[in-house]
């Protein structure tokens, strides 16, 4: 069994990619003020993902170019997507407050970053990005923002998730790495459930 398959088997991944909130968001059955709250909280993750990616780029011995590419994608496309969304919806980025569920998740990310362990950090990022990919890609969402994100990022995110899975599959992993993946999947569930 591949390491990435083992990660799925030992986590609640299926539940994470099938939350009620994500289903309602894809079907465009969420009130607009909740959509705004979702993107406000997701914005904190985009910023934290940049920290995670920079750390992986720093720790990587031979994959720096892929991490650099994904960093530039987030800086040039995803940040712009959020800025346009906030402008359209009269949201002042400086006034966004972090929710308890989002803070719990980001605090966990900071704790894993502090370990300076490439595979632990990678397994955390893989969990979050893979959940997002499986949740929103290929859904032909009725929600214009999710649909726009999908057109903008779906193929790039799949390429990056496959790249991370390949590293995991060709590395020796231990129970600690499996636990980080599982913990992150559970935090993804908590993140999505906060909007219901």
N, C-alpha and C positions, 0 to 999 in steps of 0.2 A: 504494500500500500504506500502511495506517495505521502510525503510529510504533509502536504497541503490537504490531502483527503483525510488524514488522521486529525488534523486541526478541525475540520468540519465535523467529523464524527464525534469528537470530544467537546463540542460546543453546542450552543443553542442557536446555531447559524440560521436554520430554517425559520425559526420564530423571528429572528432579527430582520429577515428580509420580507416578512409577511405581517408587519404590524398593522393594526387597524388604521392608525394615523396615516401611514404611507399609502395604504389603499385608498383612503378618502382623499388624500392630496392628489394622487394620480388621477382619480375620477373627478376631480375638481368639486368635491363635496365638503370643502372646508371653508368656513367664513374667512373673509379677507383679512380681518384683524389677526386671526390665528396664523394665516400664511405669513403675515408680516412678522409675527413673533417667531415663527419657525426660521425664517431667513435671518432675523436678528441673531438668534442663537447659533445658527449654522455659520454665520460670519466669524464668530469667535473660533470655530474649528478651522476655518480657512487660515486664519492668522496663526493658530497653533500648528497646523500642518506645515506651514513654512518653516517653523522652528524645528520640527521633526525632520523634515527633508534636508535642511541645512546640516543637522547633526549626522544624518545618514551619509550625506555627501562627504562630510569631514571624516567619518569613520571608514568609509568604503575604500577598499584597496584598488579595485579595478572596474567599478561601475559608476564613477563620478559623473560621466556624461549623461546617463539616464536620469539621475537625480537632478542634475542641473537643468535638463530639458523640462522635467515636470515642475520644478520651481519656476522657470520662466513662463510656463503655461499658466500656472496659478496667478503669477504677478500680472501677466499681460491680458489674460482672458477672464479668469474667475473673479478677481478683485474688481475688474471693470463691470462684470455682470452684477455684482452686489451693489456697487456704487450707483449704477443705473437704476436698479430696483429701488434702492433707498431714495434716490432723487424723485423717481416717479411717485413714490408713496409718502413723500414729505417726512422721511425719517432722518433725524440728525444722528450720524454715526457716533458722535461724541456723547450722546445721551443714552445709548443702548446699555441696559443693565443685564449682567449675566445672571442666568437663573441658577437655582441650587443644583439641578441635574447637570447642567452644562459645566458649572464650576467643579462638581465632583469628577466629571470626565476629564476636564483639562488638568485638574490637580493630579489625577492618575497618570496622564500623559507626561507631566513634568517629573513625576516620580520615576517613571520608566526611562525618560531621557537622562536623568541623573546617574543611571547605572552605567552609561557609556558602553553598553553592550549592543553591538550592531544587530545581532539576530533577534534580541528581545525587542529592540526599537522597531525593527522591520516587521516583526510579527504583529506588533500593535498597529502599525500603519496599514499593513495588509488587511487586518480584520476590519478596520474602519472603511477603507476604500473598497474592499470586496463587498461588504454589506451594501454600501451606496451603489456600486455598480449593479449588483443583482436586484436591488430594490427598484431602481429608476430606469435602467437601460432597457430599450426595446419595448417600452410600455405604451408608446403612442399616447401619452397623457393628454387629457382634456384640459389640464392646467397649463396656461400659456408659459409660465415661468419654468416649470419642470420640462415642458416640451422644448423650450429654448435651451435649457441646460443640456438636455439630451442631444440635441443637434450640435451643440458646441463642444461637448466633452466625451460623449459616449465611447467613441472609437479610441480616443487618447487614453481614457481611463482603463479601458480593457487592455490596451497594450501595456500600461504601467502595472496593472494588477497581475497580468501574465508574467511580466518581468520579475515581480516580487515573488510570485509563486515558484518560478524557476529557481531563484536563489534558495528559497526554503527547501524545495525538493532535492536540491543538490548539496545540502548542508546536513550536518549532524545536529539534530534538535533534541532537547531534553524536556522533562516535565515542566520546568520553569517557563520555557518558551511556549509550550502548549497552554499553560495557565495564563500567560499574558494575552494570548490570542483569545481564550475563553473569557477572561475578564473584560477585554475590550468589546467583544460581542455583547456581553451583558450590559455594558455601559451604553452601547448603541441602542439596545432595547429601551433602557431607561430614558435615553435622550428622546426617542420618538414618542414614547408613552406620555411624556410630560405635556404634550399638546392636546391630549384627549380629556 
